[in-house]
Amino acid sequence: MTELTTNLNLNSLKAFYYYQLFFTYAIGEIDKLLGGLLRKCYTSERYQKGNYHMNLNNKFLTLQLKKLESAQKEGNFPKIAKQYFKVGKNYKKQGNAQKAIYYLERFDNLVGGDDKLYNKFTKKDDKAMDWVIDLQIEHPPIAEHIRKEVEKKSATLSIIQKAQWNLLTLARCTVLFHKFSKLSVFRVFAQYETVLHMLMKGIYGHQEEVDMDLLFSFCDELEDIFDSIHSVDNRNKVNITGGADFVVTDLESDEGTYHLTMVLDDLRMIACGENVDELNGNFVPNALFSDYYIRTQDQSLENISWIQKEQERIWDDFNFIKSCPREQAFTDQMAAYMKLSLPQI
């Protein structure tokens, strides 16, 4: 009985095997007669199934971005933090490193500055920063590459020349900061251009034209604002001609607010005649405002014309400084940069 059953099973398997061969052959012959139509349909179906999951992810991401926008309009920071994390995580899954880093860093910046939010999102913040570190190792930010080059080139410059290089970058932020000065919480920026003129005079040895109290109060007030909730509230925004609004968190591009307060404090000391042993060029790439483009556009930063032009200006500034320009030539270059409106589309 067992042998009979085994033979029947073997015969059934053989029959099924030959049936598959015949069916495959028959379908192949039919497909030839139809000019490959069956294969095209099958391939198209598989492609559509793959796209189905991609479309689901895109719909989910669109929904999360809308929720983020709604939370930002409400000023609901716990919801904003939650959505920053979700959006960043989703972009990470899609393999979009630029946008993943942007939203995860915005999440960390928001919860890291508020004890209640940090206590609520501690584990997520640790996870987000682990992701950011890994992503930045695989996809180093443009600003970090520039900073390394600036550090190499700065080795050939004096402290005053390094100060000049930083001042030229600061000058290109004048128009943007003037726009922010129209917002009541950022009115301190109304003094920005005056401060730059004083710093410029100070590094050329005209300490009598430097108002030390003004420089101190400006630096202190600016630091207070960047430590406040106003610096993470994207309802604080200014108009950019031909492009999307520039929101206050775009100032955080490549740790921009930190490097801004640090370089202003160092330049204040130099302008007031104090000794400064070292002055880095970490702020030099910050006029890229890369987060603005990452937030508002889908293309890679390397392909954005404004980013390319700003990189050219950085290295042109270095060559200009190396030529040891006279005070008037430097003043003229500062004046030209102070009229430059950025970012541009």
Backbone hydrogen bonds, N-H to C=O, Kabsch-Sander energy under -0.5 kcal/mol:
donor,donor_aa,acceptor,acceptor_aa,energy
5,T,1,M,-2.3
6,T,2,T,-2.3
7,N,3,E,-2.4
8,L,4,L,-2.2
9,N,5,T,-2.3
10,L,6,T,-2.5
11,N,7,N,-2.7
12,S,8,L,-2.2
13,L,9,N,-2.3
14,K,10,L,-2.6
15,A,11,N,-2.5
16,F,12,S,-2.5
17,Y,13,L,-2.5
18,Y,14,K,-2.8
19,Y,15,A,-2.1
20,Q,16,F,-2.2
21,L,17,Y,-2.2
22,F,18,Y,-2.6
23,F,19,Y,-2.8
24,T,20,Q,-2.9
25,Y,21,L,-2.5
26,A,22,F,-2.9
27,I,23,F,-2.6
28,G,24,T,-2.2
29,E,25,Y,-2.5
30,I,26,A,-2.5
31,D,27,I,-2.7
32,K,28,G,-1.8
33,L,29,E,-1.9
34,L,30,I,-1.7
35,G,32,K,-1.4
36,G,31,D,-3.3
40,K,36,G,-1.9
41,C,37,L,-2.2
42,Y,38,L,-2.4
43,T,39,R,-2.7
44,S,40,K,-2.6
45,E,41,C,-2.2
46,R,42,Y,-2.1
47,Y,43,T,-2.4
48,Q,44,S,-2.5
49,K,45,E,-2.2
50,G,46,R,-2.0
51,N,47,Y,-2.4
52,Y,48,Q,-1.8
53,H,49,K,-1.2
54,M,50,G,-1.4
55,N,51,N,-3.1
56,L,52,Y,-2.0
57,N,53,H,-2.2
58,N,54,M,-2.4
59,K,55,N,-2.5
60,F,56,L,-2.4
61,L,57,N,-2.6
62,T,58,N,-2.6
63,L,59,K,-2.2
64,Q,60,F,-2.3
65,L,61,L,-2.5
66,K,62,T,-1.9
67,K,63,L,-2.1
68,L,64,Q,-2.2
69,E,65,L,-2.4
70,S,66,K,-2.3
71,A,67,K,-2.4
72,Q,68,L,-2.4
73,K,69,E,-2.0
74,E,70,S,-1.7
75,G,71,A,-1.3
76,N,71,A,-2.2
77,F,75,G,-1.2
80,I,76,N,-2.3
81,A,77,F,-2.6
82,K,78,P,-2.1
83,Q,79,K,-2.5
84,Y,80,I,-2.7
85,F,81,A,-2.1
86,K,82,K,-2.1
87,V,83,Q,-3.1
88,G,84,Y,-2.5
89,K,85,F,-2.6
90,N,86,K,-2.2
91,Y,87,V,-2.5
92,K,88,G,-2.0
93,K,89,K,-2.0
94,Q,90,N,-1.7
95,G,91,Y,-0.6
95,G,92,K,-1.0
96,N,91,Y,-2.5
97,A,95,G,-1.2
100,A,96,N,-2.2
101,I,97,A,-2.8
102,Y,98,Q,-2.0
103,Y,99,K,-2.4
104,L,100,A,-2.3
105,E,101,I,-2.4
106,R,102,Y,-2.0
107,F,103,Y,-2.0
108,D,104,L,-2.2
109,N,105,E,-2.7
110,L,106,R,-2.1
111,V,107,F,-2.5
112,G,108,D,-2.4
113,G,109,N,-0.6
113,G,110,L,-0.7
114,D,111,V,-1.2
118,Y,114,D,-2.7
119,N,115,D,-2.5
120,K,116,K,-1.5
121,F,117,L,-2.3
122,T,118,Y,-0.6
125,D,121,F,-2.8
126,D,122,T,-2.3
127,K,123,K,-2.2
128,A,124,K,-2.9
129,M,125,D,-2.4
130,D,126,D,-1.8
131,W,127,K,-2.2
132,V,128,A,-2.4
133,I,129,M,-2.4
134,D,130,D,-2.2
135,L,131,W,-2.8
136,Q,132,V,-2.8
137,I,133,I,-1.6
138,E,134,D,-1.7
139,H,135,L,-2.8
145,H,141,P,-1.5
146,I,142,I,-2.3
147,R,143,A,-2.7
148,K,144,E,-1.9
149,E,145,H,-1.7
150,V,146,I,-3.0
151,E,147,R,-2.5
152,K,148,K,-1.8
153,K,149,E,-2.5
154,S,150,V,-2.6
155,A,151,E,-0.8
155,A,152,K,-0.8
156,T,153,K,-1.6
157,L,154,S,-2.0
162,K,158,S,-2.3
163,A,159,I,-2.2
164,Q,160,I,-2.3
165,W,161,Q,-2.3
166,N,162,K,-2.1
167,L,163,A,-2.4
168,L,164,Q,-2.1
169,T,165,W,-1.4
170,L,166,N,-2.5
171,A,167,L,-2.3
172,R,168,L,-1.0
172,R,169,T,-0.5
173,C,170,L,-1.5
174,T,171,A,-1.5
175,V,340,L,-0.6
177,F,173,C,-2.6
178,H,174,T,-2.3
179,K,175,V,-1.7
180,F,176,L,-1.7
181,S,177,F,-1.7
182,K,179,K,-1.2
183,L,180,F,-1.9
186,F,183,L,-1.9
187,R,184,S,-1.2
189,F,186,F,-1.9
190,A,187,R,-2.2
191,Q,188,V,-1.9
192,Y,189,F,-1.5
195,V,191,Q,-2.6
196,L,192,Y,-2.3
197,H,193,E,-2.1
198,M,194,T,-2.1
199,L,195,V,-2.6
200,M,196,L,-2.5
201,K,197,H,-2.4
202,G,198,M,-2.6
203,I,199,L,-2.1
204,Y,200,M,-0.9
205,G,202,G,-1.6
206,H,201,K,-2.6
207,Q,205,G,-1.0
209,E,206,H,-2.0
210,V,207,Q,-1.7
211,D,209,E,-0.6
212,M,210,V,-1.1
215,L,211,D,-2.0
216,F,212,M,-2.5
217,S,213,D,-2.7
218,F,214,L,-2.5
219,C,215,L,-2.3
220,D,216,F,-2.4
221,E,217,S,-2.7
222,L,218,F,-2.4
223,E,219,C,-2.0
224,D,220,D,-2.0
225,I,221,E,-2.2
226,F,222,L,-2.2
227,D,223,E,-1.1
228,S,225,I,-1.5
231,S,225,I,-0.6
231,S,228,S,-1.1
232,V,229,I,-1.5
233,D,230,H,-0.7
234,N,232,V,-0.9
236,N,233,D,-2.2
237,K,235,R,-1.0
238,V,246,F,-2.4
243,G,240,I,-2.3
246,F,238,V,-2.8
247,V,245,D,-0.7
248,V,236,N,-2.1
250,D,247,V,-2.0
251,L,248,V,-1.7
252,E,249,T,-1.5
253,S,250,D,-1.5
255,E,252,E,-1.8
256,G,253,S,-0.5
259,H,255,E,-2.3
260,L,256,G,-2.4
261,T,257,T,-2.2
262,M,258,Y,-2.0
263,V,259,H,-2.4
264,L,260,L,-2.2
265,D,261,T,-1.7
266,D,262,M,-2.1
267,L,263,V,-2.7
268,R,264,L,-2.2
269,M,265,D,-1.7
270,I,266,D,-2.0
271,A,267,L,-2.8
272,C,268,R,-1.7
273,G,270,I,-1.6
274,E,269,M,-2.8
284,V,281,G,-1.1
286,N,283,F,-2.2
287,A,284,V,-0.6
288,L,285,P,-1.8
289,F,286,N,-1.0
292,Y,289,F,-1.1
293,Y,289,F,-0.9
294,I,290,S,-2.4
295,R,291,D,-2.6
296,T,292,Y,-1.8
297,Q,293,Y,-2.3
303,N,300,S,-1.7
304,I,301,L,-1.9
305,S,303,N,-0.5
308,Q,304,I,-1.9
309,K,305,S,-2.6
310,E,306,W,-2.5
311,Q,307,I,-2.0
312,E,308,Q,-1.9
313,R,309,K,-2.2
314,I,310,E,-2.1
315,W,311,Q,-1.7
316,D,312,E,-2.3
317,D,313,R,-2.7
318,F,314,I,-1.6
319,N,315,W,-2.0
320,F,316,D,-2.2
321,I,317,D,-2.8
322,K,318,F,-2.6
323,S,319,N,-1.0
324,C,321,I,-2.0
330,F,326,R,-2.3
331,T,327,E,-2.6
332,D,328,Q,-2.5
333,Q,329,A,-1.9
334,M,330,F,-2.4
335,A,331,T,-2.3
336,A,332,D,-2.1
337,Y,333,Q,-2.1
338,M,334,M,-2.0
339,K,335,A,-0.6
339,K,336,A,-0.9
340,L,337,Y,-1.5
342,L,340,L,-0.6
